[in-house]
Each structure stands twice: as C-alpha cells, then as structure tokens.
Amino acid sequence: MELCNTIKYLLVSFCLMISWPSMGSGHAPVDWKELVNNSELIAIISLDSISKTPDGLLSTVTVIKPLKGNTASEHISILWKPSTASLTLNDFFKDYVVFINKRDDGTYSPSIISKSFWVIESDKRYVDLELNLSFIENIPNQLYEMRFEPGRHAYVDGYEIRRVFIDSLISYFEDQEHLKL
C-alpha cells in the first residue's frame, strides 16, 4: 500500500513538474529589451485569412508597416496556437502589432509566448497593454501614458494600464531607439 502511495506521489509530482512552465508562462514577466531583441520581425499587420493546420492555426496577414526587420513579401503566414497566445489573430476588422520570428518552413511564429500579438484599437492610434501584456516590463516611457480603466465588475474599482501610441512606436523604431537597448 505504501509503495502504491509513493508511486502516486511521484507520478503527480512528475506531471506538475512538466506542466508547470506552460501553466504560468502567460503571466511571467518579460522585459521590453528581451521582447524586441528576440523578435526578427516587428510589424503592423492586418489579417487576411485563418486556416487550421495540424500544428495550430495559420494566419495569412498583410504587412502594413515593418518596424524592425524585413520580409520578402507583403503577405506572410504566422503559425500560432490559441493555448499560447494571450491575444489571438482572429479579428478581421482590427490591425495588430506583432513580434515574430521566421521558422525553417518560411512561416513565422510568436517570439515570446503570450506577449507577441498586440491588438490596435479601432481608431488605429493605440494599444492598451492589459492582461498578459501588462507583464511586459521596462517599456520606454516615450511610448506610453498611464490610463485609469474603470472596473468592469463590482469587486474592482478600476486599474491603471499602459496605453502605447502607434505613432510613438513607429517613431521609436524609425529613430532606431531599439538599437540602444
């Protein structure tokens, strides 16, 4: 009986050990420098299509404006998994800022799990860094302003978020400020 309990304990411990990194990866902080330096391509994109593949979802996108890096084509494909993305590439009526890397097969993938897709708000002027994106640390001050967001339910009065302005982000990369990191 004691051997059976020991085996159960070891089995549960092993399962927790191998699943722990994936359970917490969305909430792990990441530094701005790490996000930028670990991304081959940072771009403003719009979504063209989505298809399901055995490896995840494949979004075909139009590169509106590359901020860091270059592409051989105006249209690229990004392979991603809903389980590892805090925000998904699934809204055809919004544009995105993406932080991605080229894969061996020519498609792209998120450079940092759960921090690589930023939804640009409908007026195309800003991105609010909420939820998992709020864990991006040391974003340069010239890119954002703090904004109070009223609570959405009875238990929270509200919270502060960083609003990143797209024009400031474009200027940051055009002025090559990212090279000073």
DRENZA-731222 format. One record per residue (C-alpha): x, y, z; residue in three letters; residue number from 1. Coordinates in pm, whole numbers, padded with zeros to 5 digits. Layout:
residues N
+--------+--------+--------+---------+-----+
|   east |  north |     up | residuo | num |
+--------+--------+--------+---------+-----+
|      X |      Y |      Z |     Ala | NUM |
...
+--------+--------+--------+---------+-----+
This chain:
residues 181
+--------+--------+--------+---------+-----+
|   east |  north |     up | residuo | num |
+--------+--------+--------+---------+-----+
|  00000 |  00000 |  00000 |     Met |   1 |
|  00280 |  00240 |  00094 |     Glu |   2 |
|  00459 |  00165 | -00235 |     Leu |   3 |
|  00138 |  00244 | -00425 |     Cys |   4 |
|  00106 |  00582 | -00250 |     Asn |   5 |
|  00473 |  00658 | -00321 |     Thr |   6 |
|  00423 |  00583 | -00689 |     Ile |   7 |
|  00111 |  00804 | -00699 |     Lys |   8 |
|  00304 |  01086 | -00530 |     Tyr |   9 |
|  00593 |  01056 | -00777 |     Leu |  10 |
|  00355 |  01044 | -01074 |     Leu |  11 |
|  00165 |  01355 | -00961 |     Val |  12 |
|  00493 |  01537 | -00887 |     Ser |  13 |
|  00626 |  01450 | -01231 |     Phe |  14 |
|  00307 |  01571 | -01403 |     Cys |  15 |
|  00318 |  01901 | -01213 |     Leu |  16 |
|  00686 |  01944 | -01287 |     Met |  17 |
|  00648 |  01909 | -01664 |     Ile |  18 |
|  00328 |  02114 | -01687 |     Ser |  19 |
|  00428 |  02399 | -01453 |     Trp |  20 |
|  00617 |  02615 | -01711 |     Pro |  21 |
|  00327 |  02608 | -01956 |     Ser |  22 |
|  00074 |  02684 | -01684 |     Met |  23 |
|  00246 |  03005 | -01576 |     Gly |  24 |
|  00406 |  03122 | -01899 |     Ser |  25 |
|  00130 |  03371 | -01979 |     Gly |  26 |
|  00184 |  03557 | -01653 |     His |  27 |
|  00561 |  03553 | -01645 |     Ala |  28 |
|  00713 |  03899 | -01679 |     Pro |  29 |
|  00922 |  03975 | -01985 |     Val |  30 |
|  01149 |  04273 | -02037 |     Asp |  31 |
|  01091 |  04509 | -02333 |     Trp |  32 |
|  01453 |  04460 | -02438 |     Lys |  33 |
|  01405 |  04082 | -02445 |     Glu |  34 |
|  01083 |  04112 | -02647 |     Leu |  35 |
|  01242 |  04343 | -02905 |     Val |  36 |
|  01581 |  04170 | -02928 |     Asn |  37 |
|  01425 |  03823 | -02958 |     Asn |  38 |
|  01199 |  03929 | -03247 |     Ser |  39 |
|  01330 |  03911 | -03604 |     Glu |  40 |
|  01028 |  04099 | -03734 |     Leu |  41 |
|  00815 |  04357 | -03555 |     Ile |  42 |
|  00537 |  04485 | -03779 |     Ala |  43 |
|  00193 |  04635 | -03802 |     Ile |  44 |
| -00024 |  04384 | -03985 |     Ile |  45 |
| -00382 |  04319 | -04093 |     Ser |  46 |
| -00541 |  03975 | -04105 |     Leu |  47 |
| -00629 |  03821 | -04444 |     Asp |  48 |
| -00726 |  03462 | -04358 |     Ser |  49 |
| -00705 |  03190 | -04094 |     Ile |  50 |
| -00674 |  02817 | -04151 |     Ser |  51 |
| -00636 |  02520 | -03919 |     Lys |  52 |
| -00326 |  02301 | -03952 |     Thr |  53 |
| -00203 |  02001 | -03751 |     Pro |  54 |
|  00049 |  02237 | -03582 |     Asp |  55 |
| -00201 |  02509 | -03485 |     Gly |  56 |
| -00365 |  02800 | -03663 |     Leu |  57 |
| -00210 |  02965 | -03966 |     Leu |  58 |
| -00296 |  03332 | -04018 |     Ser |  59 |
| -00211 |  03487 | -04352 |     Thr |  60 |
| -00152 |  03858 | -04298 |     Val |  61 |
| -00060 |  04172 | -04489 |     Thr |  62 |
|  00239 |  04360 | -04354 |     Val |  63 |
|  00124 |  04722 | -04338 |     Ile |  64 |
|  00443 |  04861 | -04188 |     Lys |  65 |
|  00755 |  04674 | -04078 |     Pro |  66 |
|  00904 |  04837 | -03767 |     Leu |  67 |
|  01205 |  04608 | -03720 |     Lys |  68 |
|  01329 |  04360 | -03980 |     Gly |  69 |
|  01217 |  04298 | -04337 |     Asn |  70 |
|  01007 |  04049 | -04528 |     Thr |  71 |
|  01047 |  03926 | -04884 |     Ala |  72 |
|  00675 |  03967 | -04939 |     Ser |  73 |
|  00394 |  04195 | -04831 |     Glu |  74 |
|  00198 |  03881 | -04733 |     His |  75 |
|  00331 |  03638 | -04471 |     Ile |  76 |
|  00191 |  03348 | -04269 |     Ser |  77 |
|  00204 |  03327 | -03890 |     Ile |  78 |
|  00164 |  02989 | -03719 |     Leu |  79 |
|  00030 |  03010 | -03364 |     Trp |  80 |
| -00161 |  02813 | -03103 |     Lys |  81 |
| -00457 |  02958 | -02914 |     Pro |  82 |
| -00328 |  02799 | -02593 |     Ser |  83 |
| -00005 |  03002 | -02604 |     Thr |  84 |
| -00141 |  03338 | -02722 |     Ala |  85 |
| -00296 |  03584 | -02479 |     Ser |  86 |
| -00448 |  03768 | -02773 |     Leu |  87 |
| -00527 |  03582 | -03092 |     Thr |  88 |
| -00501 |  03681 | -03457 |     Leu |  89 |
| -00867 |  03631 | -03534 |     Asn |  90 |
| -01032 |  03972 | -03580 |     Asp |  91 |
| -01052 |  04074 | -03945 |     Phe |  92 |
| -01161 |  04426 | -03850 |     Phe |  93 |
| -00856 |  04516 | -03642 |     Lys |  94 |
| -00487 |  04565 | -03709 |     Asp |  95 |
| -00213 |  04422 | -03490 |     Tyr |  96 |
|  00144 |  04485 | -03383 |     Val |  97 |
|  00326 |  04150 | -03394 |     Val |  98 |
|  00663 |  04039 | -03255 |     Phe |  99 |
|  00758 |  03730 | -03456 |     Ile | 100 |
|  01042 |  03507 | -03578 |     Asn | 101 |
|  01083 |  03323 | -03906 |     Lys | 102 |
|  01065 |  02944 | -03890 |     Arg | 103 |
|  01258 |  02698 | -04105 |     Asp | 104 |
|  00949 |  02635 | -04321 |     Asp | 105 |
|  00919 |  03007 | -04410 |     Gly | 106 |
|  00624 |  03083 | -04183 |     Thr | 107 |
|  00655 |  03300 | -03873 |     Tyr | 108 |
|  00572 |  03229 | -03509 |     Ser | 109 |
|  00538 |  03441 | -03192 |     Pro | 110 |
|  00875 |  03539 | -03047 |     Ser | 111 |
|  00757 |  03532 | -02683 |     Ile | 112 |
|  00460 |  03324 | -02576 |     Ile | 113 |
|  00153 |  03533 | -02484 |     Ser | 114 |
|  00324 |  03871 | -02543 |     Lys | 115 |
|  00368 |  03880 | -02922 |     Ser | 116 |
|  00027 |  03992 | -03054 |     Phe | 117 |
| -00100 |  04341 | -02970 |     Trp | 118 |
| -00446 |  04447 | -03091 |     Val | 119 |
| -00460 |  04803 | -03223 |     Ile | 120 |
| -00780 |  04972 | -03112 |     Glu | 121 |
| -01033 |  05057 | -03380 |     Ser | 122 |
| -00924 |  05417 | -03432 |     Asp | 123 |
| -00573 |  05278 | -03509 |     Lys | 124 |
| -00396 |  05508 | -03269 |     Arg | 125 |
| -00305 |  05296 | -02968 |     Tyr | 126 |
| -00272 |  04959 | -02796 |     Val | 127 |
| -00381 |  04911 | -02435 |     Asp | 128 |
| -00145 |  04673 | -02255 |     Leu | 129 |
| -00385 |  04475 | -02041 |     Glu | 130 |
| -00396 |  04119 | -01908 |     Leu | 131 |
| -00081 |  03924 | -02007 |     Asn | 132 |
|  00058 |  04225 | -02194 |     Leu | 133 |
|  00071 |  04414 | -01864 |     Ser | 134 |
|  00361 |  04184 | -01770 |     Phe | 135 |
|  00592 |  04349 | -02024 |     Ile | 136 |
|  00839 |  04544 | -01813 |     Glu | 137 |
|  01064 |  04844 | -01882 |     Asn | 138 |
|  00879 |  04976 | -02185 |     Ile | 139 |
|  01038 |  05311 | -02274 |     Pro | 140 |
|  00842 |  05600 | -02122 |     Asn | 141 |
|  00810 |  05785 | -02454 |     Gln | 142 |
|  00592 |  05504 | -02592 |     Leu | 143 |
|  00302 |  05514 | -02349 |     Tyr | 144 |
|  00097 |  05701 | -02095 |     Glu | 145 |
| -00073 |  05558 | -01788 |     Met | 146 |
| -00450 |  05549 | -01807 |     Arg | 147 |
| -00711 |  05461 | -01544 |     Phe | 148 |
| -00957 |  05198 | -01664 |     Glu | 149 |
| -01281 |  05178 | -01464 |     Pro | 150 |
| -01362 |  04839 | -01311 |     Gly | 151 |
| -01576 |  04603 | -01511 |     Arg | 152 |
| -01741 |  04431 | -01216 |     His | 153 |
| -01840 |  04503 | -00859 |     Ala | 154 |
| -01518 |  04378 | -00698 |     Tyr | 155 |
| -01274 |  04613 | -00871 |     Val | 156 |
| -01298 |  04993 | -00877 |     Asp | 157 |
| -01052 |  05013 | -01164 |     Gly | 158 |
| -00688 |  04975 | -01254 |     Tyr | 159 |
| -00411 |  05154 | -01438 |     Glu | 160 |
| -00297 |  05037 | -01779 |     Ile | 161 |
| -00028 |  05147 | -02019 |     Arg | 162 |
| -00159 |  05289 | -02345 |     Arg | 163 |
|  00107 |  05259 | -02618 |     Val | 164 |
|  00059 |  05505 | -02902 |     Phe | 165 |
|  00120 |  05366 | -03250 |     Ile | 166 |
|  00279 |  05690 | -03377 |     Asp | 167 |
|  00524 |  05682 | -03086 |     Ser | 168 |
|  00603 |  05317 | -03155 |     Leu | 169 |
|  00668 |  05390 | -03524 |     Ile | 170 |
|  00893 |  05686 | -03435 |     Ser | 171 |
|  01079 |  05474 | -03180 |     Tyr | 172 |
|  01177 |  05221 | -03446 |     Phe | 173 |
|  01231 |  05477 | -03725 |     Glu | 174 |
|  01470 |  05669 | -03496 |     Asp | 175 |
|  01638 |  05334 | -03424 |     Gln | 176 |
|  01598 |  05377 | -03048 |     Glu | 177 |
|  01572 |  04997 | -03020 |     His | 178 |
|  01937 |  04968 | -03122 |     Leu | 179 |
|  02034 |  05149 | -02800 |     Lys | 180 |
|  01886 |  04874 | -02578 |     Leu | 181 |
+--------+--------+--------+---------+-----+
